[in-house]
Amino acid sequence: MRSSASAAANHRAAGRARSHAEFTSKLGLALEECDESLFWLEHMRDCHIADERPLAPVLNEARSLVAILTTSHKTARRRESRPITAPKNRYRRSD
């Protein structure tokens, strides 16, 4: 429960980041915590602490969240390494 709550808190914090570097960092933390939650769910299943049938949809959801956050974090890291350029003003009149 703690790692899943931390994943949600870090994901929320990423949305309020003051810089792209901070966004990327918080997103990485959210990914780590989500992956830890997935680990514990799989551990509970493998140790027969919880029944596999009701746990299956939760495991699928956790795997999906890890995949989404992994892709998002990779994209954020890739964009961090690009130089920042000003967008072109497409409404500017050419004389």
C-alpha angles and dihedrals in degrees: 000000000000095000092047091050090048091051090054093045093050092046089052091047090052089060089056096045118142094214139019090250090055090047091053092047095050091046089053090051091050089052092051092050093046090051090050090053089052090050092053092047090052090046091053089050094046093047091047091239090132131029112260096222098064090035094056098080091045090051091050091050091048091050090050092050092050090051092048094047092045091055092044092050092048090050092048091050091048092050091048091063094052121093113250115245128185114250115250115253102235092186095059114117116238113220 
